[in-house]
């Protein structure tokens, strides 16, 4: 809450059934009342970050801009994706999920 954005660190590679010999670390995170968790697939990062290797940085920057907006977060992110794509089709999925703790 308060407009801050704190990325959670990765626990490993993308979880994918083809990676049978990989293992992933489990972690727990505590969330206070009013905190919003924003999850997204790599297609969202590609759509916002383009060919840049820093798509996570682009998303964090966008979330910081939108943190105090009255417009619902997912709507704002999707609008930004559409603005950036210029109406072209997306080559990957765009999956977004936000959860706000009461």
C-alpha positions in Angstrom: 0.0 0.0 0.0 1.1 3.6 -0.3 2.1 3.3 -3.9 5.3 1.2 -3.3 6.2 -1.6 -5.7 8.4 -4.5 -4.4 9.2 -7.2 -7.0 9.5 -10.8 -5.6 12.6 -12.6 -6.6 12.5 -15.6 -8.9 12.8 -19.1 -7.5 14.2 -20.6 -10.7 13.3 -21.2 -14.3 9.8 -21.1 -15.6 7.8 -24.0 -14.2 7.1 -26.2 -17.3 6.4 -29.9 -17.6 9.2 -30.4 -20.2 11.8 -29.5 -17.5 11.4 -32.7 -15.6 14.9 -32.7 -14.2 14.6 -29.2 -12.7 13.7 -28.3 -9.2 12.2 -25.2 -7.8 12.5 -23.6 -4.4 9.4 -22.8 -2.4 9.2 -19.5 -0.5 6.6 -17.8 1.6 5.7 -14.1 1.5 3.6 -12.3 4.1 1.2 -9.7 2.8 -0.4 -6.9 4.8 -3.9 -5.6 4.5 -4.3 -3.5 1.4 -1.3 -5.0 -0.5 -1.9 -6.0 -4.1 -0.1 -8.9 -5.7 0.3 -8.6 -9.5 1.2 -11.8 -11.5 1.7 -11.9 -15.2 3.0 -14.2 -17.9 6.1 -13.5 -20.1 3.8 -12.4 -22.9 2.9 -9.3 -20.9 6.6 -8.6 -20.4 7.3 -9.0 -24.1 4.3 -6.7 -25.0 5.5 -4.0 -22.6 9.2 -4.4 -22.8 9.5 -5.2 -26.5 12.9 -6.7 -27.4 14.5 -5.4 -24.3 15.9 -7.8 -21.7 14.6 -5.6 -19.0 10.8 -6.2 -19.4 10.5 -6.8 -15.6 12.0 -3.3 -15.0 9.5 -1.8 -17.5 6.6 -3.5 -15.7 7.8 -2.4 -12.3 8.1 1.2 -13.6 4.6 1.0 -15.1 3.2 -0.4 -11.8 4.9 2.5 -9.9 3.2 5.0 -12.3 -0.2 3.3 -11.9 0.0 2.7 -8.2 -2.0 5.8 -7.3 -4.3 5.8 -10.2 -8.1 5.5 -9.7 -8.4 3.3 -12.8 -8.3 -0.5 -12.1 -4.8 -1.8 -12.5 -5.5 -4.6 -14.9 -7.4 -2.3 -17.2 -4.6 0.3 -17.1 -2.0 -2.4 -18.0 -4.0 -3.7 -20.9 -4.6 -0.2 -22.2 -0.8 0.4 -22.1 -0.2 -2.9 -23.9 -2.6 -1.9 -26.7 -1.1 1.5 -27.0 2.4 -0.1 -27.3 1.3 -2.7 -29.8 -0.5 -0.3 -32.1 -3.3 -2.8 -32.6 -1.0 -5.5 -33.9 -1.8 -9.0 -32.7 0.2 -10.4 -29.8 2.5 -13.4 -30.6 2.1 -14.7 -27.0 -0.6 -15.0 -24.3 -1.4 -12.0 -22.1 -2.3 -13.4 -18.7 -2.7 -11.0 -15.8 -3.9 -11.6 -12.3 -4.1 -9.2 -9.3 -5.1 -10.1 -5.8 -5.7 -7.5 -3.1 -5.5 -8.4 0.6 -8.5 -7.1 2.6 
